Amino acid sequence: MSGKVMQVLLPDDLAEEIAASVERGEYPSESDAVIGAVEEWRASRFVEDYSVEELRRLVQEGADSGPGKFESSFEQIKAEAQKMM
């Protein structure tokens, strides 16, 4: 992976939470945990840019596109989402 090295000073509680997430196996490294957090932050900012009308249009577009990749089991959807976290 290419990228830019950045030095960031985190408060102790955040640094401890990142280390704990690595210890629990949620992330392979502290760097990956920080990257995951920044990606979530970026995604949340992206979603906030949509109006309610635009979100409704996108939901309708998805519904109109036909069946998804899951049979209809909410449990399947939750399981797939957990894999992505």
C-alpha positions in Angstrom: 0.0 0.0 0.0 1.3 3.4 -0.8 0.5 6.4 1.3 1.8 9.2 3.4 3.3 8.8 6.8 1.6 11.1 9.4 2.4 11.6 13.0 -0.7 12.0 15.2 -0.9 12.6 18.9 -3.9 10.8 20.4 -5.4 11.2 23.8 -4.5 8.3 26.0 -8.1 6.9 26.0 -8.3 6.8 22.2 -4.8 5.2 21.9 -5.8 2.6 24.5 -9.1 1.8 22.6 -7.1 1.4 19.3 -4.7 -0.9 21.0 -7.5 -2.9 22.5 -9.3 -3.3 19.1 -6.0 -4.8 17.8 -5.8 -7.1 20.8 -9.4 -8.3 20.2 -8.5 -9.1 16.6 -10.8 -6.5 15.1 -7.8 -5.0 13.2 -4.4 -6.5 12.3 -2.6 -3.4 13.4 -3.0 0.0 15.0 -2.4 1.6 11.7 -5.3 -0.4 10.2 -7.6 0.6 13.1 -6.8 4.3 12.5 -7.3 3.9 8.7 -10.7 2.2 9.4 -11.8 5.1 11.7 -10.8 7.7 9.1 -12.6 5.8 6.4 -15.8 5.7 8.5 -15.4 9.4 9.2 -15.0 10.1 5.5 -18.1 8.0 4.6 -20.2 9.7 7.3 -19.3 13.1 5.8 -20.2 11.9 2.4 -23.6 10.7 3.5 -24.3 14.0 5.3 -24.1 15.8 1.9 -27.2 14.1 0.6 -30.6 15.7 1.1 -33.5 13.6 2.4 -35.1 13.7 -1.1 -31.9 12.4 -2.7 -31.6 9.6 -0.2 -35.2 8.6 -0.8 -34.5 8.6 -4.6 -31.5 6.4 -4.1 -33.5 4.0 -1.9 -36.2 3.8 -4.5 -33.7 3.3 -7.2 -32.3 0.3 -5.3 -35.7 -1.2 -4.7 -36.6 -0.8 -8.4 -33.4 -2.5 -9.5 -34.7 -5.9 -8.4 -33.7 -8.5 -5.9 -30.4 -8.1 -4.1 -27.7 -10.6 -3.4 -29.3 -11.9 -0.2 -32.4 -14.1 -0.2 -34.3 -11.7 2.1 -32.9 -12.8 5.4 -32.1 -9.9 7.6 -29.7 -12.3 9.5 -27.7 -12.8 6.2 -27.4 -9.0 5.8 -26.3 -8.5 9.4 -23.8 -11.3 9.1 -22.3 -9.8 5.9 -22.1 -6.4 7.6 -20.3 -7.8 10.6 -17.7 -9.3 8.2 -17.1 -5.8 6.9 -16.5 -4.2 10.3 
